[in-house]
Amino acid sequence: MAEPVKRLSDAELEIMRVLWDAGGPMPSTQVRERLHGKRPWALSTLMTVLERLSEKGFVRCDRSTRTNLYEPTITEGEYKAREGRTVLEKLYGNSLKNLVASLYEEEAVGEKEILELRQYLEQLKEGRQPC
């Protein structure tokens, strides 16, 4: 039986965004500094969440120095693609058309976004690299 796909909670996603933006390993104190203003993080809470991220396989911790350094094991793009596929499969029967129709009908996207999507698809069709 396949291992269930692990997902990020909202708090875990906040931390992952900091790590993705960092571009390299960083200590928990720097992660906490960059999270400042988003929500109050006690260092002990942050350490618990970092450990959970490590157990889930999203973060690697280098303990070879005096200061533990944390870095993501998955890119932001990889995570977004995986989550996007999951949403598309679960909620829209793997139909991009149904997804877009639902967003449009509920006014979550408008004409501007539809035009952008149309232009993007035309670029793909013509074999050009979309902007």
Stockholm file with secondary structure:
# STOCKHOLM 1.0

chainA/1-131         MAEPVKRLSDAELEIMRVLWDAGGPMPSTQVRERLHGKRPWALSTLMTVLERLSEKGFVRCDRSTRTNLYEPTITEGEYKAREGRTVLEKLYGNSLKNLVASLYEEEAVGEKEILELRQYLEQLKEGRQPC
#=GR chainA/1-131 SS CCCCCCCCCHHHHHHHHHHHHHCSCEEHHHHHHHHTTTSCCCHHHHHHHHHHHHHHTSEEEECSSSSCEEEESSCHHHHHHHHHHHHHHHHHTTCHHHHHHHHHHTTSSCHHHHHHHHHHHHHHHTTCCCC
#=GC SS_cons         CCCCCCCCCHHHHHHHHHHHHHCSCEEHHHHHHHHTTTSCCCHHHHHHHHHHHHHHTSEEEECSSSSCEEEESSCHHHHHHHHHHHHHHHHHTTCHHHHHHHHHHTTSSCHHHHHHHHHHHHHHHTTCCCC
//
